[in-house]
Amino acid sequence: RRWHEFTGMTAEQSEGNGWQNAVHPRDLPAVKAQWRHSVETGAPYETEYRIRNAAGIFEWVLSRAVPIQDLSGH
């Protein structure tokens, strides 16, 4: 809910890779690389990057996540 309120994007717009449209183009390669590393290694994900808010202005955010795997490791 917070993501949708902050970005103004609907769930459908954010689905799949749609969330990437809110990330500043200069930050996107690093964001994707850091997430891929987190998923591949299981390491916690923490990074700062710019996201376009609902007013169209890029703001810095701190994003934290932990990748979750099923029993088969996916």
N, CA, C and O atoms as a CHARMM CRD file, in Angstrom:
* protein
*
  296
    1    1 ARG  N      0.81800  -1.19000   0.00000 PROA 1      0.00000
    2    1 ARG  CA     0.00000   0.00000   0.00000 PROA 1      0.00000
    3    1 ARG  C      0.86600   1.26000   0.00000 PROA 1      0.00000
    4    1 ARG  O      0.58000   2.20800  -0.73100 PROA 1      0.00000
    5    2 ARG  N      1.92000   1.27400   0.81400 PROA 2      0.00000
    6    2 ARG  CA     2.78200   2.46200   0.87300 PROA 2      0.00000
    7    2 ARG  C      3.44300   2.74800  -0.47000 PROA 2      0.00000
    8    2 ARG  O      3.54800   3.90100  -0.88800 PROA 2      0.00000
    9    3 TRP  N      3.88400   1.69600  -1.13800 PROA 3      0.00000
   10    3 TRP  CA     4.50700   1.86400  -2.46300 PROA 3      0.00000
   11    3 TRP  C      3.54100   2.57000  -3.40900 PROA 3      0.00000
   12    3 TRP  O      3.92400   3.51600  -4.09800 PROA 3      0.00000
   13    4 HSD  N      2.30600   2.11800  -3.44300 PROA 4      0.00000
   14    4 HSD  CA     1.32100   2.67600  -4.36600 PROA 4      0.00000
   15    4 HSD  C      0.97700   4.11800  -4.00400 PROA 4      0.00000
   16    4 HSD  O      0.80300   4.95700  -4.88800 PROA 4      0.00000
   17    5 GLU  N      0.87900   4.40500  -2.71700 PROA 5      0.00000
   18    5 GLU  CA     0.61600   5.78000  -2.28300 PROA 5      0.00000
   19    5 GLU  C      1.78100   6.69800  -2.63300 PROA 5      0.00000
   20    5 GLU  O      1.57900   7.81300  -3.11400 PROA 5      0.00000
   21    6 PHE  N      2.99300   6.22600  -2.39100 PROA 6      0.00000
   22    6 PHE  CA     4.18000   7.04800  -2.63000 PROA 6      0.00000
   23    6 PHE  C      4.39600   7.31500  -4.11200 PROA 6      0.00000
   24    6 PHE  O      4.62300   8.45700  -4.51200 PROA 6      0.00000
   25    7 THR  N      4.32700   6.26600  -4.93100 PROA 7      0.00000
   26    7 THR  CA     4.63000   6.40500  -6.36100 PROA 7      0.00000
   27    7 THR  C      3.43000   6.82100  -7.20000 PROA 7      0.00000
   28    7 THR  O      3.59100   7.35700  -8.29600 PROA 7      0.00000
   29    8 GLY  N      2.23500   6.57600  -6.69200 PROA 8      0.00000
   30    8 GLY  CA     1.04600   6.83300  -7.49600 PROA 8      0.00000
   31    8 GLY  C      0.77900   5.73900  -8.51300 PROA 8      0.00000
   32    8 GLY  O     -0.13500   5.85700  -9.32900 PROA 8      0.00000
   33    9 MET  N      1.57300   4.67000  -8.47100 PROA 9      0.00000
   34    9 MET  CA     1.40300   3.55700  -9.40400 PROA 9      0.00000
   35    9 MET  C      0.37400   2.57900  -8.85100 PROA 9      0.00000
   36    9 MET  O      0.29200   2.36800  -7.64100 PROA 9      0.00000
   37   10 THR  N     -0.40400   1.99000  -9.73800 PROA 10     0.00000
   38   10 THR  CA    -1.35200   0.96000  -9.34000 PROA 10     0.00000
   39   10 THR  C     -0.61400  -0.36400  -9.17700 PROA 10     0.00000
   40   10 THR  O      0.54700  -0.49200  -9.56800 PROA 10     0.00000
   41   11 ALA  N     -1.28900  -1.33300  -8.60500 PROA 11     0.00000
   42   11 ALA  CA    -0.70400  -2.67400  -8.46800 PROA 11     0.00000
   43   11 ALA  C     -0.38000  -3.24200  -9.84100 PROA 11     0.00000
   44   11 ALA  O      0.65200  -3.88800 -10.02000 PROA 11     0.00000
   45   12 GLU  N     -1.25100  -3.00800 -10.80300 PROA 12     0.00000
   46   12 GLU  CA    -1.03100  -3.52300 -12.15800 PROA 12     0.00000
   47   12 GLU  C      0.18700  -2.86500 -12.80300 PROA 12     0.00000
   48   12 GLU  O      0.95700  -3.53300 -13.49300 PROA 12     0.00000
   49   13 GLN  N      0.36500  -1.56800 -12.58500 PROA 13     0.00000
   50   13 GLN  CA     1.51500  -0.86100 -13.14400 PROA 13     0.00000
   51   13 GLN  C      2.82500  -1.29900 -12.49700 PROA 13     0.00000
   52   13 GLN  O      3.87700  -1.25000 -13.13400 PROA 13     0.00000
   53   14 SER  N      2.76900  -1.72400 -11.24700 PROA 14     0.00000
   54   14 SER  CA     3.96500  -2.12100 -10.50400 PROA 14     0.00000
   55   14 SER  C      4.32200  -3.58800 -10.69400 PROA 14     0.00000
   56   14 SER  O      5.42700  -4.00900 -10.35500 PROA 14     0.00000
   57   15 GLU  N      3.40800  -4.35300 -11.22600 PROA 15     0.00000
   58   15 GLU  CA     3.56800  -5.79900 -11.34600 PROA 15     0.00000
   59   15 GLU  C      4.74900  -6.16500 -12.24500 PROA 15     0.00000
   60   15 GLU  O      5.12200  -5.41100 -13.14300 PROA 15     0.00000
   61   16 GLY  N      5.32000  -7.32700 -11.98600 PROA 16     0.00000
   62   16 GLY  CA     6.46200  -7.79400 -12.79100 PROA 16     0.00000
   63   16 GLY  C      7.61500  -6.81100 -12.68300 PROA 16     0.00000
   64   16 GLY  O      8.06500  -6.49300 -11.58200 PROA 16     0.00000
   65   17 ASN  N      8.09000  -6.33200 -13.81800 PROA 17     0.00000
   66   17 ASN  CA     9.17100  -5.34600 -13.82900 PROA 17     0.00000
   67   17 ASN  C      8.65900  -3.91700 -13.87300 PROA 17     0.00000
   68   17 ASN  O      9.45000  -2.98100 -13.99600 PROA 17     0.00000
   69   18 GLY  N      7.34700  -3.73300 -13.77400 PROA 18     0.00000
   70   18 GLY  CA     6.75900  -2.40200 -13.84700 PROA 18     0.00000
   71   18 GLY  C      7.26800  -1.44300 -12.79400 PROA 18     0.00000
   72   18 GLY  O      7.33500  -0.23800 -13.03800 PROA 18     0.00000
   73   19 TRP  N      7.63000  -1.95400 -11.62100 PROA 19     0.00000
   74   19 TRP  CA     8.15100  -1.11100 -10.53500 PROA 19     0.00000
   75   19 TRP  C      9.39600  -0.34200 -10.97800 PROA 19     0.00000
   76   19 TRP  O      9.69200   0.73000 -10.45100 PROA 19     0.00000
   77   20 GLN  N     10.12400  -0.90000 -11.95300 PROA 20     0.00000
   78   20 GLN  CA    11.35800  -0.28000 -12.41400 PROA 20     0.00000
   79   20 GLN  C     11.11700   1.08100 -13.04800 PROA 20     0.00000
   80   20 GLN  O     12.03300   1.90100 -13.11600 PROA 20     0.00000
   81   21 ASN  N      9.89800   1.33400 -13.51400 PROA 21     0.00000
   82   21 ASN  CA     9.57100   2.62800 -14.11600 PROA 21     0.00000
   83   21 ASN  C      9.61700   3.76700 -13.10500 PROA 21     0.00000
   84   21 ASN  O      9.71000   4.93100 -13.49400 PROA 21     0.00000
   85   22 ALA  N      9.55300   3.45200 -11.81900 PROA 22     0.00000
   86   22 ALA  CA     9.61400   4.48400 -10.78100 PROA 22     0.00000
   87   22 ALA  C     11.04300   4.78500 -10.34800 PROA 22     0.00000
   88   22 ALA  O     11.28600   5.81000  -9.71200 PROA 22     0.00000
   89   23 VAL  N     11.99400   3.91500 -10.67900 PROA 23     0.00000
   90   23 VAL  CA    13.38400   4.07900 -10.24100 PROA 23     0.00000
   91   23 VAL  C     14.12200   5.00100 -11.21400 PROA 23     0.00000
   92   23 VAL  O     13.95600   4.90300 -12.43000 PROA 23     0.00000
   93   24 HSD  N     14.92800   5.88400 -10.66200 PROA 24     0.00000
   94   24 HSD  CA    15.71700   6.79400 -11.50300 PROA 24     0.00000
   95   24 HSD  C     16.58000   5.96400 -12.46300 PROA 24     0.00000
   96   24 HSD  O     17.21500   4.99700 -12.04300 PROA 24     0.00000
   97   25 PRO  N     16.60600   6.33500 -13.73900 PROA 25     0.00000
   98   25 PRO  CA    17.36100   5.54600 -14.72900 PROA 25     0.00000
   99   25 PRO  C     18.82800   5.34600 -14.37700 PROA 25     0.00000
  100   25 PRO  O     19.39300   4.29800 -14.69200 PROA 25     0.00000
  101   26 ARG  N     19.45700   6.31800 -13.73600 PROA 26     0.00000
  102   26 ARG  CA    20.87500   6.16400 -13.36600 PROA 26     0.00000
  103   26 ARG  C     21.06400   5.16500 -12.22900 PROA 26     0.00000
  104   26 ARG  O     22.13000   4.56300 -12.10200 PROA 26     0.00000
  105   27 ASP  N     20.04000   4.98800 -11.40900 PROA 27     0.00000
  106   27 ASP  CA    20.14300   4.09700 -10.25700 PROA 27     0.00000
  107   27 ASP  C     19.71800   2.66500 -10.56700 PROA 27     0.00000
  108   27 ASP  O     20.10900   1.73300  -9.86600 PROA 27     0.00000
  109   28 LEU  N     18.92200   2.49300 -11.61200 PROA 28     0.00000
  110   28 LEU  CA    18.32400   1.18800 -11.89100 PROA 28     0.00000
  111   28 LEU  C     19.33700   0.05800 -12.08100 PROA 28     0.00000
  112   28 LEU  O     19.13200  -1.01500 -11.51400 PROA 28     0.00000
  113   29 PRO  N     20.42000   0.23900 -12.84700 PROA 29     0.00000
  114   29 PRO  CA    21.36900  -0.88100 -12.99600 PROA 29     0.00000
  115   29 PRO  C     21.92200  -1.37900 -11.66300 PROA 29     0.00000
  116   29 PRO  O     22.03700  -2.58800 -11.45900 PROA 29     0.00000
  117   30 ALA  N     22.26300  -0.47300 -10.76000 PROA 30     0.00000
  118   30 ALA  CA    22.80700  -0.88100  -9.45700 PROA 30     0.00000
  119   30 ALA  C     21.74000  -1.53400  -8.59900 PROA 30     0.00000
  120   30 ALA  O     22.01600  -2.51500  -7.90700 PROA 30     0.00000
  121   31 VAL  N     20.52500  -1.00700  -8.63200 PROA 31     0.00000
  122   31 VAL  CA    19.42300  -1.58700  -7.86300 PROA 31     0.00000
  123   31 VAL  C     19.19100  -3.02900  -8.30800 PROA 31     0.00000
  124   31 VAL  O     19.07000  -3.92800  -7.47600 PROA 31     0.00000
  125   32 LYS  N     19.12800  -3.24700  -9.61500 PROA 32     0.00000
  126   32 LYS  CA    18.89400  -4.59900 -10.13300 PROA 32     0.00000
  127   32 LYS  C     20.04700  -5.53200  -9.80100 PROA 32     0.00000
  128   32 LYS  O     19.81900  -6.68800  -9.44700 PROA 32     0.00000
  129   33 ALA  N     21.27800  -5.05100  -9.90800 PROA 33     0.00000
  130   33 ALA  CA    22.45100  -5.88700  -9.60200 PROA 33     0.00000
  131   33 ALA  C     22.48800  -6.26000  -8.13200 PROA 33     0.00000
  132   33 ALA  O     22.79900  -7.40000  -7.79000 PROA 33     0.00000
  133   34 GLN  N     22.17400  -5.31400  -7.26100 PROA 34     0.00000
  134   34 GLN  CA    22.19300  -5.60200  -5.82500 PROA 34     0.00000
  135   34 GLN  C     21.09300  -6.58300  -5.44600 PROA 34     0.00000
  136   34 GLN  O     21.30000  -7.45300  -4.60000 PROA 34     0.00000
  137   35 TRP  N     19.92300  -6.44700  -6.06700 PROA 35     0.00000
  138   35 TRP  CA    18.83500  -7.38400  -5.77100 PROA 35     0.00000
  139   35 TRP  C     19.19100  -8.78900  -6.26800 PROA 35     0.00000
  140   35 TRP  O     18.96400  -9.77800  -5.57100 PROA 35     0.00000
  141   36 ARG  N     19.75100  -8.86400  -7.48000 PROA 36     0.00000
  142   36 ARG  CA    20.15200 -10.15700  -8.04500 PROA 36     0.00000
  143   36 ARG  C     21.17300 -10.83500  -7.12400 PROA 36     0.00000
  144   36 ARG  O     21.08400 -12.03800  -6.87500 PROA 36     0.00000
  145   37 HSD  N     22.13700 -10.06500  -6.62200 PROA 37     0.00000
  146   37 HSD  CA    23.13400 -10.60700  -5.69600 PROA 37     0.00000
  147   37 HSD  C     22.45700 -11.13300  -4.42800 PROA 37     0.00000
  148   37 HSD  O     22.79400 -12.21200  -3.94000 PROA 37     0.00000
  149   38 SER  N     21.51700 -10.37900  -3.91000 PROA 38     0.00000
  150   38 SER  CA    20.80800 -10.78500  -2.70000 PROA 38     0.00000
  151   38 SER  C     20.05700 -12.09700  -2.92000 PROA 38     0.00000
  152   38 SER  O     20.11000 -12.99700  -2.08300 PROA 38     0.00000
  153   39 VAL  N     19.36800 -12.19700  -4.03300 PROA 39     0.00000
  154   39 VAL  CA    18.60500 -13.41500  -4.33200 PROA 39     0.00000
  155   39 VAL  C     19.53500 -14.60100  -4.52600 PROA 39     0.00000
  156   39 VAL  O     19.24900 -15.70100  -4.05300 PROA 39     0.00000
  157   40 GLU  N     20.64200 -14.38500  -5.21700 PROA 40     0.00000
  158   40 GLU  CA    21.57300 -15.48100  -5.49400 PROA 40     0.00000
  159   40 GLU  C     22.30300 -15.96500  -4.24500 PROA 40     0.00000
  160   40 GLU  O     22.60300 -17.15300  -4.13000 PROA 40     0.00000
  161   41 THR  N     22.59000 -15.06300  -3.31000 PROA 41     0.00000
  162   41 THR  CA    23.39100 -15.43600  -2.13900 PROA 41     0.00000
  163   41 THR  C     22.58200 -15.58200  -0.86200 PROA 41     0.00000
  164   41 THR  O     23.04400 -16.19200   0.10200 PROA 41     0.00000
  165   42 GLY  N     21.36900 -15.02300  -0.85000 PROA 42     0.00000
  166   42 GLY  CA    20.56500 -15.01900   0.36600 PROA 42     0.00000
  167   42 GLY  C     20.91500 -13.89500   1.31200 PROA 42     0.00000
  168   42 GLY  O     20.35300 -13.79700   2.40200 PROA 42     0.00000
  169   43 ALA  N     21.84900 -13.03800   0.90000 PROA 43     0.00000
  170   43 ALA  CA    22.26300 -11.90900   1.74000 PROA 43     0.00000
  171   43 ALA  C     21.15000 -10.86900   1.81900 PROA 43     0.00000
  172   43 ALA  O     20.41300 -10.67200   0.85300 PROA 43     0.00000
  173   44 PRO  N     21.02500 -10.20700   2.96100 PROA 44     0.00000
  174   44 PRO  CA    20.03400  -9.12800   3.06700 PROA 44     0.00000
  175   44 PRO  C     20.31300  -8.04600   2.02500 PROA 44     0.00000
  176   44 PRO  O     21.46300  -7.79400   1.66600 PROA 44     0.00000
  177   45 TYR  N     19.25400  -7.41800   1.55100 PROA 45     0.00000
  178   45 TYR  CA    19.32500  -6.37400   0.54300 PROA 45     0.00000
  179   45 TYR  C     19.12400  -5.03200   1.23600 PROA 45     0.00000
  180   45 TYR  O     18.14700  -4.84600   1.96100 PROA 45     0.00000
  181   46 GLU  N     20.03800  -4.10400   1.01500 PROA 46     0.00000
  182   46 GLU  CA    19.89400  -2.76000   1.54800 PROA 46     0.00000
  183   46 GLU  C     20.59900  -1.81300   0.59600 PROA 46     0.00000
  184   46 GLU  O     21.79200  -1.96100   0.32900 PROA 46     0.00000
  185   47 THR  N     19.85900  -0.84100   0.08800 PROA 47     0.00000
  186   47 THR  CA    20.44400   0.12500  -0.82500 PROA 47     0.00000
  187   47 THR  C     19.63800   1.41800  -0.81800 PROA 47     0.00000
  188   47 THR  O     18.45100   1.42700  -0.49100 PROA 47     0.00000
  189   48 GLU  N     20.30200   2.50200  -1.18400 PROA 48     0.00000
  190   48 GLU  CA    19.63400   3.79200  -1.33400 PROA 48     0.00000
  191   48 GLU  C     19.56600   4.12400  -2.81800 PROA 48     0.00000
  192   48 GLU  O     20.53600   3.93800  -3.55300 PROA 48     0.00000
  193   49 TYR  N     18.41600   4.61500  -3.24700 PROA 49     0.00000
  194   49 TYR  CA    18.24600   5.02200  -4.63600 PROA 49     0.00000
  195   49 TYR  C     17.07400   5.98300  -4.73800 PROA 49     0.00000
  196   49 TYR  O     16.32700   6.18400  -3.78000 PROA 49     0.00000
  197   50 ARG  N     16.92800   6.56500  -5.90700 PROA 50     0.00000
  198   50 ARG  CA    15.87600   7.55100  -6.12500 PROA 50     0.00000
  199   50 ARG  C     14.65300   6.90400  -6.77200 PROA 50     0.00000
  200   50 ARG  O     14.76200   6.10700  -7.70400 PROA 50     0.00000
  201   51 ILE  N     13.48600   7.27500  -6.24300 PROA 51     0.00000
  202   51 ILE  CA    12.20600   6.80900  -6.78400 PROA 51     0.00000
  203   51 ILE  C     11.35300   8.02700  -7.10800 PROA 51     0.00000
  204   51 ILE  O     11.33200   9.00500  -6.36100 PROA 51     0.00000
  205   52 ARG  N     10.64900   7.95000  -8.23800 PROA 52     0.00000
  206   52 ARG  CA     9.73900   9.02700  -8.62500 PROA 52     0.00000
  207   52 ARG  C      8.47400   8.93600  -7.78400 PROA 52     0.00000
  208   52 ARG  O      7.80600   7.90200  -7.77000 PROA 52     0.00000
  209   53 ASN  N      8.14600  10.01800  -7.08300 PROA 53     0.00000
  210   53 ASN  CA     6.93900  10.00500  -6.26000 PROA 53     0.00000
  211   53 ASN  C      5.70900  10.31900  -7.11600 PROA 53     0.00000
  212   53 ASN  O      5.82100  10.53700  -8.32200 PROA 53     0.00000
  213   54 ALA  N      4.55900  10.33700  -6.49100 PROA 54     0.00000
  214   54 ALA  CA     3.30700  10.55000  -7.21800 PROA 54     0.00000
  215   54 ALA  C      3.24500  11.91700  -7.89900 PROA 54     0.00000
  216   54 ALA  O      2.50100  12.09300  -8.86400 PROA 54     0.00000
  217   55 ALA  N      4.01700  12.88400  -7.40600 PROA 55     0.00000
  218   55 ALA  CA     4.06200  14.21700  -8.01100 PROA 55     0.00000
  219   55 ALA  C      5.07600  14.29300  -9.15000 PROA 55     0.00000
  220   55 ALA  O      5.20400  15.32900  -9.80100 PROA 55     0.00000
  221   56 GLY  N      5.80600  13.18200  -9.39300 PROA 56     0.00000
  222   56 GLY  CA     6.78800  13.15000 -10.47500 PROA 56     0.00000
  223   56 GLY  C      8.17800  13.60000 -10.07200 PROA 56     0.00000
  224   56 GLY  O      9.03800  13.80400 -10.93000 PROA 56     0.00000
  225   57 ILE  N      8.41000  13.75800  -8.78100 PROA 57     0.00000
  226   57 ILE  CA     9.70500  14.22200  -8.27300 PROA 57     0.00000
  227   57 ILE  C     10.47800  13.02300  -7.71700 PROA 57     0.00000
  228   57 ILE  O      9.92900  12.20900  -6.97500 PROA 57     0.00000
  229   58 PHE  N     11.74900  12.92700  -8.08300 PROA 58     0.00000
  230   58 PHE  CA    12.58000  11.84300  -7.56000 PROA 58     0.00000
  231   58 PHE  C     13.01400  12.16200  -6.13300 PROA 58     0.00000
  232   58 PHE  O     13.48100  13.26300  -5.83800 PROA 58     0.00000
  233   59 GLU  N     12.85100  11.18000  -5.26100 PROA 59     0.00000
  234   59 GLU  CA    13.27000  11.29800  -3.86500 PROA 59     0.00000
  235   59 GLU  C     14.14700  10.10400  -3.50900 PROA 59     0.00000
  236   59 GLU  O     13.93700   8.99400  -3.99700 PROA 59     0.00000
  237   60 TRP  N     15.12900  10.35000  -2.65400 PROA 60     0.00000
  238   60 TRP  CA    15.99000   9.27500  -2.18200 PROA 60     0.00000
  239   60 TRP  C     15.22300   8.42200  -1.16800 PROA 60     0.00000
  240   60 TRP  O     14.50600   8.94300  -0.31400 PROA 60     0.00000
  241   61 VAL  N     15.38900   7.11300  -1.28000 PROA 61     0.00000
  242   61 VAL  CA    14.78100   6.17200  -0.34200 PROA 61     0.00000
  243   61 VAL  C     15.82300   5.14200   0.07400 PROA 61     0.00000
  244   61 VAL  O     16.80100   4.90100  -0.63300 PROA 61     0.00000
  245   62 LEU  N     15.59300   4.54900   1.21800 PROA 62     0.00000
  246   62 LEU  CA    16.38900   3.42400   1.69100 PROA 62     0.00000
  247   62 LEU  C     15.49900   2.19900   1.57400 PROA 62     0.00000
  248   62 LEU  O     14.40200   2.16300   2.13100 PROA 62     0.00000
  249   63 SER  N     15.96700   1.20900   0.85800 PROA 63     0.00000
  250   63 SER  CA    15.19100  -0.00900   0.65200 PROA 63     0.00000
  251   63 SER  C     15.90400  -1.17600   1.31800 PROA 63     0.00000
  252   63 SER  O     17.10600  -1.37600   1.14600 PROA 63     0.00000
  253   64 ARG  N     15.13700  -1.93400   2.07900 PROA 64     0.00000
  254   64 ARG  CA    15.67900  -3.11400   2.75600 PROA 64     0.00000
  255   64 ARG  C     14.75300  -4.28800   2.48800 PROA 64     0.00000
  256   64 ARG  O     13.53100  -4.14300   2.46600 PROA 64     0.00000
  257   65 ALA  N     15.35000  -5.44500   2.28500 PROA 65     0.00000
  258   65 ALA  CA    14.56000  -6.64900   2.04900 PROA 65     0.00000
  259   65 ALA  C     15.42000  -7.86900   2.35400 PROA 65     0.00000
  260   65 ALA  O     16.64600  -7.79100   2.42700 PROA 65     0.00000
  261   66 VAL  N     14.75100  -8.97900   2.52700 PROA 66     0.00000
  262   66 VAL  CA    15.41800 -10.26300   2.69600 PROA 66     0.00000
  263   66 VAL  C     14.78100 -11.20900   1.68600 PROA 66     0.00000
  264   66 VAL  O     13.56400 -11.39100   1.69400 PROA 66     0.00000
  265   67 PRO  N     15.58400 -11.81000   0.82000 PROA 67     0.00000
  266   67 PRO  CA    15.00100 -12.73700  -0.14900 PROA 67     0.00000
  267   67 PRO  C     14.47100 -13.98600   0.55200 PROA 67     0.00000
  268   67 PRO  O     15.10800 -14.52200   1.45800 PROA 67     0.00000
  269   68 ILE  N     13.32000 -14.42900   0.12700 PROA 68     0.00000
  270   68 ILE  CA    12.70100 -15.62000   0.70700 PROA 68     0.00000
  271   68 ILE  C     12.76000 -16.74400  -0.33000 PROA 68     0.00000
  272   68 ILE  O     12.40300 -16.55300  -1.49300 PROA 68     0.00000
  273   69 GLN  N     13.21000 -17.90500   0.10700 PROA 69     0.00000
  274   69 GLN  CA    13.30600 -19.05400  -0.78300 PROA 69     0.00000
  275   69 GLN  C     12.33800 -20.14400  -0.33900 PROA 69     0.00000
  276   69 GLN  O     12.03400 -20.28900   0.84500 PROA 69     0.00000
  277   70 ASP  N     11.86500 -20.90400  -1.31900 PROA 70     0.00000
  278   70 ASP  CA    11.03500 -22.05400  -0.97200 PROA 70     0.00000
  279   70 ASP  C     11.95400 -23.21600  -0.60100 PROA 70     0.00000
  280   70 ASP  O     13.17600 -23.06900  -0.59800 PROA 70     0.00000
  281   71 LEU  N     11.37300 -24.35600  -0.29200 PROA 71     0.00000
  282   71 LEU  CA    12.16900 -25.49100   0.16900 PROA 71     0.00000
  283   71 LEU  C     13.15300 -26.00500  -0.87000 PROA 71     0.00000
  284   71 LEU  O     14.15100 -26.63600  -0.52100 PROA 71     0.00000
  285   72 SER  N     12.88100 -25.74100  -2.15200 PROA 72     0.00000
  286   72 SER  CA    13.78900 -26.18600  -3.20200 PROA 72     0.00000
  287   72 SER  C     14.88100 -25.17200  -3.49200 PROA 72     0.00000
  288   72 SER  O     15.73200 -25.41000  -4.35000 PROA 72     0.00000
  289   73 GLY  N     14.87300 -24.03200  -2.78100 PROA 73     0.00000
  290   73 GLY  CA    15.91200 -23.02900  -2.97600 PROA 73     0.00000
  291   73 GLY  C     15.60100 -21.98300  -4.00100 PROA 73     0.00000
  292   73 GLY  O     16.48100 -21.20000  -4.35800 PROA 73     0.00000
  293   74 HSD  N     14.38800 -21.93400  -4.49100 PROA 74     0.00000
  294   74 HSD  CA    14.00000 -20.92800  -5.48300 PROA 74     0.00000
  295   74 HSD  C     13.36800 -19.73000  -4.81200 PROA 74     0.00000
  296   74 HSD  O     12.97700 -18.77900  -5.48800 PROA 74     0.00000
